[in-house]
């Protein structure tokens, strides 16, 4: 899943108003932020295999340290702990967002998510086997997330409006590029695009979020 992760981060804003959208997104995408680094370090592996599922040309060969159920539980606890000084409720919501990543990936991937590193049991319900079903589910989630965020953090000025809608446009274009563009040329390109994309949307969402909501944080 891609914009489905953004959707839950956006939708979490009213539950944790003191957490910037940047942090909410970082939580929801956390294991996908670590994954490209682990790819470059050779700790995890992905293979480019057009047709692996209808929706993605990627074959997630080995990614137990970012995407096994056990690893995601540990990442969720760590993320929550690190964020505890923002507030207990915020820490709980941020930790839950990290965990939500596994549930959404389990829904969309074919069975390739291990329960723990080394486990032979692989989970995945295969929404990605259908492009229309993937688009319907993810776009509906994204639209709902945007609506919830906009209501709970109205813009205070023009930057708040334009930076936010620019960010939403960026997500939409990146998503459609993923869905309908050519497969990536190599694994290094996947990792670098992943890291660059995440860096961009983290800074961008932090900027937009500062211009939205009831008062300056
Ligand atoms: Zn993922």
py3Dmol code that shows the C-alpha trace and the ligand (Angstrom):
import py3Dmol

protein = """\
ATOM      1  CA  UNK A   1       0.000   0.000   0.000  1.00  0.00           C
ATOM      2  CA  UNK A   2       1.126   3.554  -0.578  1.00  0.00           C
ATOM      3  CA  UNK A   3      -1.444   6.353  -0.215  1.00  0.00           C
ATOM      4  CA  UNK A   4      -3.380   4.068   2.141  1.00  0.00           C
ATOM      5  CA  UNK A   5      -0.562   4.655   4.665  1.00  0.00           C
ATOM      6  CA  UNK A   6      -0.846   8.423   4.101  1.00  0.00           C
ATOM      7  CA  UNK A   7      -4.611   8.109   4.620  1.00  0.00           C
ATOM      8  CA  UNK A   8      -4.333   6.691   8.139  1.00  0.00           C
ATOM      9  CA  UNK A   9      -1.718   9.327   9.059  1.00  0.00           C
ATOM     10  CA  UNK A  10      -4.043  12.126   7.881  1.00  0.00           C
ATOM     11  CA  UNK A  11      -7.018  10.566   9.649  1.00  0.00           C
ATOM     12  CA  UNK A  12      -5.068  10.357  12.933  1.00  0.00           C
ATOM     13  CA  UNK A  13      -4.665  14.150  13.182  1.00  0.00           C
ATOM     14  CA  UNK A  14      -7.768  14.786  15.364  1.00  0.00           C
ATOM     15  CA  UNK A  15      -6.627  12.011  17.730  1.00  0.00           C
ATOM     16  CA  UNK A  16      -3.166  13.545  18.160  1.00  0.00           C
ATOM     17  CA  UNK A  17      -3.483  17.246  17.318  1.00  0.00           C
ATOM     18  CA  UNK A  18      -0.145  18.090  18.944  1.00  0.00           C
ATOM     19  CA  UNK A  19       1.745  15.776  16.594  1.00  0.00           C
ATOM     20  CA  UNK A  20       2.750  17.367  13.293  1.00  0.00           C
ATOM     21  CA  UNK A  21       1.442  15.737  10.131  1.00  0.00           C
ATOM     22  CA  UNK A  22       5.116  15.109   9.312  1.00  0.00           C
ATOM     23  CA  UNK A  23       5.448  12.902  12.375  1.00  0.00           C
ATOM     24  CA  UNK A  24       2.131  11.134  11.725  1.00  0.00           C
ATOM     25  CA  UNK A  25       3.286  10.344   8.164  1.00  0.00           C
ATOM     26  CA  UNK A  26       6.723   9.262   9.385  1.00  0.00           C
ATOM     27  CA  UNK A  27       5.017   6.806  11.760  1.00  0.00           C
ATOM     28  CA  UNK A  28       2.669   5.366   9.147  1.00  0.00           C
ATOM     29  CA  UNK A  29       5.527   5.003   6.629  1.00  0.00           C
ATOM     30  CA  UNK A  30       8.216   4.146   9.192  1.00  0.00           C
ATOM     31  CA  UNK A  31       9.059   0.629   8.064  1.00  0.00           C
ATOM     32  CA  UNK A  32       9.033   1.763   4.420  1.00  0.00           C
ATOM     33  CA  UNK A  33      11.482   4.516   5.433  1.00  0.00           C
ATOM     34  CA  UNK A  34      13.903   2.014   6.965  1.00  0.00           C
ATOM     35  CA  UNK A  35      13.430  -0.491   4.116  1.00  0.00           C
ATOM     36  CA  UNK A  36      15.364   1.403   1.373  1.00  0.00           C
ATOM     37  CA  UNK A  37      18.266   1.918   3.778  1.00  0.00           C
ATOM     38  CA  UNK A  38      18.313  -1.822   4.515  1.00  0.00           C
ATOM     39  CA  UNK A  39      18.164  -2.517   0.758  1.00  0.00           C
ATOM     40  CA  UNK A  40      21.237  -0.356   0.149  1.00  0.00           C
ATOM     41  CA  UNK A  41      23.042  -2.023   3.053  1.00  0.00           C
ATOM     42  CA  UNK A  42      22.175  -5.472   1.651  1.00  0.00           C
ATOM     43  CA  UNK A  43      20.276  -6.459   4.820  1.00  0.00           C
ATOM     44  CA  UNK A  44      17.020  -6.928   2.897  1.00  0.00           C
ATOM     45  CA  UNK A  45      16.286  -7.878  -0.718  1.00  0.00           C
ATOM     46  CA  UNK A  46      13.730  -7.011  -3.366  1.00  0.00           C
ATOM     47  CA  UNK A  47      13.546  -8.223  -6.967  1.00  0.00           C
ATOM     48  CA  UNK A  48      12.045  -6.446  -9.969  1.00  0.00           C
ATOM     49  CA  UNK A  49       9.580  -8.886 -11.494  1.00  0.00           C
ATOM     50  CA  UNK A  50       6.885  -7.248 -13.663  1.00  0.00           C
ATOM     51  CA  UNK A  51       3.586  -9.061 -13.137  1.00  0.00           C
ATOM     52  CA  UNK A  52       4.492 -10.304  -9.644  1.00  0.00           C
ATOM     53  CA  UNK A  53       1.097  -8.938  -8.700  1.00  0.00           C
ATOM     54  CA  UNK A  54      -1.099  -6.930 -11.062  1.00  0.00           C
ATOM     55  CA  UNK A  55      -0.363  -3.750  -9.140  1.00  0.00           C
ATOM     56  CA  UNK A  56       3.377  -3.891  -8.424  1.00  0.00           C
ATOM     57  CA  UNK A  57       6.423  -5.199 -10.289  1.00  0.00           C
ATOM     58  CA  UNK A  58       8.214  -5.811  -6.987  1.00  0.00           C
ATOM     59  CA  UNK A  59       8.922  -9.213  -5.486  1.00  0.00           C
ATOM     60  CA  UNK A  60       9.599  -8.727  -1.770  1.00  0.00           C
ATOM     61  CA  UNK A  61      12.074 -11.568  -1.451  1.00  0.00           C
ATOM     62  CA  UNK A  62      13.458 -10.899   2.022  1.00  0.00           C
ATOM     63  CA  UNK A  63      12.429  -8.112   4.405  1.00  0.00           C
ATOM     64  CA  UNK A  64      12.007  -9.603   7.874  1.00  0.00           C
ATOM     65  CA  UNK A  65      13.647  -6.725   9.788  1.00  0.00           C
ATOM     66  CA  UNK A  66      11.254  -4.103   8.462  1.00  0.00           C
ATOM     67  CA  UNK A  67       8.136  -6.052   7.497  1.00  0.00           C
ATOM     68  CA  UNK A  68       7.691  -9.133   9.691  1.00  0.00           C
ATOM     69  CA  UNK A  69       4.871  -8.876  12.221  1.00  0.00           C
ATOM     70  CA  UNK A  70       7.314  -9.233  15.132  1.00  0.00           C
ATOM     71  CA  UNK A  71       9.661  -6.557  13.771  1.00  0.00           C
ATOM     72  CA  UNK A  72       6.800  -4.118  13.199  1.00  0.00           C
ATOM     73  CA  UNK A  73       5.601  -4.631  16.784  1.00  0.00           C
ATOM     74  CA  UNK A  74       9.119  -3.790  18.036  1.00  0.00           C
ATOM     75  CA  UNK A  75       9.359  -0.725  15.739  1.00  0.00           C
ATOM     76  CA  UNK A  76       5.907   0.425  16.989  1.00  0.00           C
ATOM     77  CA  UNK A  77       6.990   0.209  20.632  1.00  0.00           C
ATOM     78  CA  UNK A  78      10.279   2.012  19.939  1.00  0.00           C
ATOM     79  CA  UNK A  79       8.570   4.757  17.935  1.00  0.00           C
ATOM     80  CA  UNK A  80       5.985   5.276  20.678  1.00  0.00           C
ATOM     81  CA  UNK A  81       8.688   5.396  23.370  1.00  0.00           C
ATOM     82  CA  UNK A  82      10.778   7.957  21.498  1.00  0.00           C
ATOM     83  CA  UNK A  83       7.673  10.157  21.055  1.00  0.00           C
ATOM     84  CA  UNK A  84       6.487   9.941  24.664  1.00  0.00           C
ATOM     85  CA  UNK A  85       7.578  13.487  25.481  1.00  0.00           C
ATOM     86  CA  UNK A  86       5.024  14.859  23.010  1.00  0.00           C
ATOM     87  CA  UNK A  87       2.367  13.297  25.224  1.00  0.00           C
ATOM     88  CA  UNK A  88       1.182   9.826  26.192  1.00  0.00           C
ATOM     89  CA  UNK A  89      -1.811   9.876  23.897  1.00  0.00           C
ATOM     90  CA  UNK A  90       0.292  11.091  20.970  1.00  0.00           C
ATOM     91  CA  UNK A  91       2.870   8.356  21.657  1.00  0.00           C
ATOM     92  CA  UNK A  92       0.109   5.747  21.667  1.00  0.00           C
ATOM     93  CA  UNK A  93      -1.354   7.039  18.399  1.00  0.00           C
ATOM     94  CA  UNK A  94       2.081   7.255  16.729  1.00  0.00           C
ATOM     95  CA  UNK A  95       3.005   3.735  17.830  1.00  0.00           C
ATOM     96  CA  UNK A  96      -0.349   2.476  16.514  1.00  0.00           C
ATOM     97  CA  UNK A  97       0.302   4.190  13.186  1.00  0.00           C
ATOM     98  CA  UNK A  98       3.609   2.335  12.865  1.00  0.00           C
ATOM     99  CA  UNK A  99       1.717  -0.896  13.504  1.00  0.00           C
ATOM    100  CA  UNK A 100      -1.083  -0.014  11.070  1.00  0.00           C
ATOM    101  CA  UNK A 101       1.516  -0.286   8.285  1.00  0.00           C
ATOM    102  CA  UNK A 102       1.705  -4.053   8.745  1.00  0.00           C
ATOM    103  CA  UNK A 103      -2.069  -4.486   8.673  1.00  0.00           C
ATOM    104  CA  UNK A 104      -2.423  -2.463   5.459  1.00  0.00           C
ATOM    105  CA  UNK A 105       0.518  -4.231   3.816  1.00  0.00           C
ATOM    106  CA  UNK A 106      -0.978  -7.592   4.852  1.00  0.00           C
ATOM    107  CA  UNK A 107      -4.186  -6.590   3.086  1.00  0.00           C
ATOM    108  CA  UNK A 108      -2.460  -5.579  -0.154  1.00  0.00           C
ATOM    109  CA  UNK A 109       0.622  -7.816  -0.590  1.00  0.00           C
ATOM    110  CA  UNK A 110       0.560 -11.368  -1.865  1.00  0.00           C
ATOM    111  CA  UNK A 111       1.667 -13.760   0.933  1.00  0.00           C
ATOM    112  CA  UNK A 112       5.199 -12.437   1.497  1.00  0.00           C
ATOM    113  CA  UNK A 113       5.073 -10.888   5.003  1.00  0.00           C
ATOM    114  CA  UNK A 114       6.748 -13.166   7.564  1.00  0.00           C
ATOM    115  CA  UNK A 115       5.400 -13.426  11.108  1.00  0.00           C
ATOM    116  CA  UNK A 116       8.922 -13.074  12.506  1.00  0.00           C
ATOM    117  CA  UNK A 117      12.464 -13.145  11.044  1.00  0.00           C
ATOM    118  CA  UNK A 118      13.085 -16.712   9.921  1.00  0.00           C
ATOM    119  CA  UNK A 119       9.430 -17.747  10.095  1.00  0.00           C
ATOM    120  CA  UNK A 120       8.122 -19.748   7.150  1.00  0.00           C
ATOM    121  CA  UNK A 121       4.557 -18.511   7.618  1.00  0.00           C
ATOM    122  CA  UNK A 122       3.931 -15.740   5.105  1.00  0.00           C
ATOM    123  CA  UNK A 123       0.913 -13.447   5.283  1.00  0.00           C
ATOM    124  CA  UNK A 124      -0.766 -11.416   2.545  1.00  0.00           C
ATOM    125  CA  UNK A 125      -4.351 -11.148   1.327  1.00  0.00           C
ATOM    126  CA  UNK A 126      -3.484 -10.032  -2.193  1.00  0.00           C
ATOM    127  CA  UNK A 127      -5.533  -6.906  -2.847  1.00  0.00           C
ATOM    128  CA  UNK A 128      -2.739  -6.060  -5.326  1.00  0.00           C
ATOM    129  CA  UNK A 129      -3.899  -8.914  -7.559  1.00  0.00           C
ATOM    130  CA  UNK A 130      -6.566  -6.504  -8.785  1.00  0.00           C
ATOM    131  CA  UNK A 131      -5.623  -3.027 -10.019  1.00  0.00           C
ATOM    132  CA  UNK A 132      -9.212  -1.668  -9.914  1.00  0.00           C
ATOM    133  CA  UNK A 133      -9.825  -3.020  -6.390  1.00  0.00           C
ATOM    134  CA  UNK A 134      -6.503  -1.550  -5.195  1.00  0.00           C
ATOM    135  CA  UNK A 135      -7.290   1.857  -6.690  1.00  0.00           C
ATOM    136  CA  UNK A 136     -10.831   1.899  -5.264  1.00  0.00           C
ATOM    137  CA  UNK A 137      -9.770   0.914  -1.746  1.00  0.00           C
ATOM    138  CA  UNK A 138      -6.707   3.170  -1.557  1.00  0.00           C
ATOM    139  CA  UNK A 139      -8.307   6.217  -3.178  1.00  0.00           C
ATOM    140  CA  UNK A 140     -11.371   5.936  -0.926  1.00  0.00           C
ATOM    141  CA  UNK A 141      -9.140   5.689   2.145  1.00  0.00           C
ATOM    142  CA  UNK A 142      -7.043   8.637   0.953  1.00  0.00           C
ATOM    143  CA  UNK A 143     -10.091  10.831   0.267  1.00  0.00           C
ATOM    144  CA  UNK A 144     -11.486  10.038   3.724  1.00  0.00           C
ATOM    145  CA  UNK A 145      -8.117  10.773   5.360  1.00  0.00           C
ATOM    146  CA  UNK A 146      -7.825  14.122   3.563  1.00  0.00           C
ATOM    147  CA  UNK A 147     -11.395  15.075   4.568  1.00  0.00           C
ATOM    148  CA  UNK A 148     -10.749  14.222   8.231  1.00  0.00           C
ATOM    149  CA  UNK A 149      -7.448  16.139   8.303  1.00  0.00           C
ATOM    150  CA  UNK A 150      -8.909  19.226   6.605  1.00  0.00           C
ATOM    151  CA  UNK A 151     -11.748  19.363   9.139  1.00  0.00           C
ATOM    152  CA  UNK A 152      -9.536  18.893  12.167  1.00  0.00           C
ATOM    153  CA  UNK A 153      -6.716  21.223  11.041  1.00  0.00           C
ATOM    154  CA  UNK A 154      -8.182  24.075   8.973  1.00  0.00           C
ATOM    155  CA  UNK A 155      -5.634  26.300   7.285  1.00  0.00           C
ATOM    156  CA  UNK A 156      -4.687  29.526   9.041  1.00  0.00           C
ATOM    157  CA  UNK A 157      -3.240  31.228   5.983  1.00  0.00           C
ATOM    158  CA  UNK A 158      -2.562  30.803   2.278  1.00  0.00           C
ATOM    159  CA  UNK A 159       0.557  28.713   2.824  1.00  0.00           C
ATOM    160  CA  UNK A 160      -1.527  26.310   4.888  1.00  0.00           C
ATOM    161  CA  UNK A 161      -3.910  25.877   1.973  1.00  0.00           C
ATOM    162  CA  UNK A 162      -1.493  25.695  -0.943  1.00  0.00           C
ATOM    163  CA  UNK A 163       1.279  23.743   0.738  1.00  0.00           C
ATOM    164  CA  UNK A 164      -1.249  21.172   1.925  1.00  0.00           C
ATOM    165  CA  UNK A 165      -3.024  20.723  -1.407  1.00  0.00           C
ATOM    166  CA  UNK A 166       0.348  20.663  -3.172  1.00  0.00           C
ATOM    167  CA  UNK A 167       1.354  17.808  -0.876  1.00  0.00           C
ATOM    168  CA  UNK A 168      -1.869  15.941  -1.657  1.00  0.00           C
ATOM    169  CA  UNK A 169      -1.192  16.468  -5.386  1.00  0.00           C
ATOM    170  CA  UNK A 170       2.338  15.132  -4.920  1.00  0.00           C
ATOM    171  CA  UNK A 171       0.990  11.963  -3.262  1.00  0.00           C
ATOM    172  CA  UNK A 172      -1.563  11.501  -6.043  1.00  0.00           C
ATOM    173  CA  UNK A 173       1.005  11.913  -8.834  1.00  0.00           C
ATOM    174  CA  UNK A 174       3.569   9.666  -7.128  1.00  0.00           C
ATOM    175  CA  UNK A 175       0.853   7.050  -6.627  1.00  0.00           C
ATOM    176  CA  UNK A 176      -0.336   7.098 -10.234  1.00  0.00           C
ATOM    177  CA  UNK A 177       3.299   7.032 -11.409  1.00  0.00           C
ATOM    178  CA  UNK A 178       3.823   3.905  -9.291  1.00  0.00           C
ATOM    179  CA  UNK A 179       0.635   2.313 -10.530  1.00  0.00           C
ATOM    180  CA  UNK A 180       0.892   3.062 -14.250  1.00  0.00           C
ATOM    181  CA  UNK A 181       4.533   4.041 -14.862  1.00  0.00           C
ATOM    182  CA  UNK A 182       7.275   1.720 -16.086  1.00  0.00           C
ATOM    183  CA  UNK A 183       8.930  -0.622 -13.558  1.00  0.00           C
ATOM    184  CA  UNK A 184      12.019   0.811 -11.836  1.00  0.00           C
ATOM    185  CA  UNK A 185      15.321   0.134 -13.681  1.00  0.00           C
ATOM    186  CA  UNK A 186      17.100  -1.419 -10.699  1.00  0.00           C
ATOM    187  CA  UNK A 187      16.974  -1.907  -6.946  1.00  0.00           C
ATOM    188  CA  UNK A 188      19.277   1.025  -6.250  1.00  0.00           C
ATOM    189  CA  UNK A 189      16.821   3.315  -8.058  1.00  0.00           C
ATOM    190  CA  UNK A 190      13.976   1.990  -5.865  1.00  0.00           C
ATOM    191  CA  UNK A 191      15.975   2.692  -2.714  1.00  0.00           C
ATOM    192  CA  UNK A 192      17.094   6.166  -3.762  1.00  0.00           C
ATOM    193  CA  UNK A 193      13.631   7.183  -4.992  1.00  0.00           C
ATOM    194  CA  UNK A 194      12.207   5.873  -1.722  1.00  0.00           C
ATOM    195  CA  UNK A 195      14.584   7.865   0.453  1.00  0.00           C
ATOM    196  CA  UNK A 196      14.208  11.038  -1.646  1.00  0.00           C
ATOM    197  CA  UNK A 197      10.403  10.772  -1.703  1.00  0.00           C
ATOM    198  CA  UNK A 198      10.196  10.319   2.044  1.00  0.00           C
ATOM    199  CA  UNK A 199      12.579  13.211   2.754  1.00  0.00           C
ATOM    200  CA  UNK A 200      10.516  15.444   0.467  1.00  0.00           C
ATOM    201  CA  UNK A 201       7.093  14.632   1.884  1.00  0.00           C
ATOM    202  CA  UNK A 202       8.347  14.818   5.483  1.00  0.00           C
ATOM    203  CA  UNK A 203       9.676  18.373   5.103  1.00  0.00           C
ATOM    204  CA  UNK A 204       6.725  19.416   2.935  1.00  0.00           C
ATOM    205  CA  UNK A 205       4.104  18.085   5.376  1.00  0.00           C
ATOM    206  CA  UNK A 206       5.883  19.670   8.338  1.00  0.00           C
ATOM    207  CA  UNK A 207       5.761  23.019   6.533  1.00  0.00           C
ATOM    208  CA  UNK A 208       2.093  22.664   5.547  1.00  0.00           C
ATOM    209  CA  UNK A 209       1.043  21.466   9.005  1.00  0.00           C
ATOM    210  CA  UNK A 210       2.656  24.476  10.731  1.00  0.00           C
ATOM    211  CA  UNK A 211       0.238  26.683   8.832  1.00  0.00           C
ATOM    212  CA  UNK A 212      -2.827  24.704   9.808  1.00  0.00           C
ATOM    213  CA  UNK A 213      -4.729  23.882  12.992  1.00  0.00           C
ATOM    214  CA  UNK A 214      -6.046  25.980  15.844  1.00  0.00           C
ATOM    215  CA  UNK A 215      -2.836  27.678  16.939  1.00  0.00           C
ATOM    216  CA  UNK A 216       0.916  27.769  16.364  1.00  0.00           C
ATOM    217  CA  UNK A 217       2.821  24.800  17.790  1.00  0.00           C
TER     218      UNK A 217
END
"""
ligand_1 = """\
1
ZN
Zn 5.505 -1.513 3.555
"""
view = py3Dmol.view(width=600, height=400)
view.addModel(protein, "pdb")
view.setStyle({"model": 0}, {"cartoon": {"style": "trace"}})
view.addModel(ligand_1, "xyz")
view.setStyle({"model": 1}, {"stick": {}})
view.zoomTo()
view.show()
